[in-house]
Amino acid sequence: MPSMLVTCPETAHLEEVTVDDSSVGLLVRACSRFSPPCTVDCERTCTARIDRRRRAALLADDPTGVYGEETLVAIRI
């Protein structure tokens, strides 16, 4: 599982998040903001922003428009 440093939109602090890349986007497994890190209790806005940037980059590189469909998946854990 890869980890990355992101700025938390809620606290504006730099946090380390561990993510899984899935077909529906990034899934947060752990975040250094919470104790223990696996008890993530937030809206996960940080990874939603990363997903939007990645999708925009795919759209820019895809002349067929295959990645142009919008998908919204809400998973409450």
C-alpha positions as CSV (number, residue, x, y, z in Angstrom):
1,M,0.0,0.0,0.0
2,P,1.5,3.3,-1.0
3,S,1.7,6.3,1.3
4,M,1.8,9.9,0.5
5,L,2.0,13.3,2.2
6,V,-1.1,15.5,1.7
7,T,-2.4,18.7,3.2
8,C,-5.5,17.9,5.1
9,P,-8.3,20.2,3.9
10,E,-9.9,20.2,7.3
11,T,-6.9,21.1,9.4
12,A,-4.4,22.5,6.8
13,H,-1.7,20.3,8.4
14,L,0.5,17.9,6.4
15,E,-0.6,14.3,7.1
16,E,0.7,10.9,5.9
17,V,-2.1,8.8,4.3
18,T,-1.9,5.2,3.2
19,V,-4.0,4.5,0.2
20,D,-5.2,1.6,-2.0
21,D,-5.7,2.4,-5.7
22,S,-8.9,0.8,-6.8
23,S,-11.2,1.0,-9.9
24,V,-13.4,3.6,-8.0
25,G,-10.4,5.8,-7.0
26,L,-8.1,6.1,-4.0
27,L,-9.3,4.4,-0.8
28,V,-7.8,5.7,2.4
29,R,-6.5,2.9,4.7
30,A,-4.8,5.1,7.3
31,C,-4.1,8.7,8.2
32,S,-1.6,10.1,10.6
33,R,-4.2,12.6,11.9
34,F,-6.1,9.8,13.7
35,S,-5.1,7.6,16.5
36,P,-4.8,4.7,15.7
37,P,-4.2,5.7,12.1
38,C,-6.7,3.1,10.8
39,T,-9.7,4.9,12.5
40,V,-10.1,7.4,9.7
41,D,-13.2,9.5,10.6
42,C,-13.5,12.2,8.0
43,E,-14.9,12.9,4.6
44,R,-11.6,11.9,2.9
45,T,-11.7,15.1,0.8
46,C,-7.9,15.0,0.4
47,T,-8.0,11.9,-1.8
48,A,-11.1,13.1,-3.6
49,R,-9.1,16.1,-4.8
50,I,-6.2,13.8,-5.9
51,D,-8.7,11.6,-7.8
52,R,-10.1,14.7,-9.6
53,R,-6.6,15.8,-10.6
54,R,-5.7,12.3,-11.9
55,R,-9.0,12.1,-13.8
56,A,-8.4,15.6,-15.4
57,A,-4.9,14.4,-16.5
58,L,-6.4,11.3,-18.0
59,L,-9.0,13.3,-19.9
60,A,-6.3,15.6,-21.2
61,D,-4.4,12.6,-22.6
62,D,-7.4,10.7,-23.9
63,P,-8.8,11.9,-27.3
64,T,-11.5,9.3,-27.3
65,G,-13.3,10.7,-24.2
66,V,-13.5,7.3,-22.5
67,Y,-12.6,8.8,-19.2
68,G,-15.1,11.6,-19.6
69,E,-17.9,9.9,-17.7
70,E,-18.5,11.1,-14.2
71,T,-18.7,8.5,-11.5
72,L,-19.7,9.2,-7.9
73,V,-19.3,6.5,-5.3
74,A,-19.9,7.2,-1.6
75,I,-18.6,4.6,0.8
76,R,-19.2,5.2,4.5
77,I,-17.1,2.9,6.6
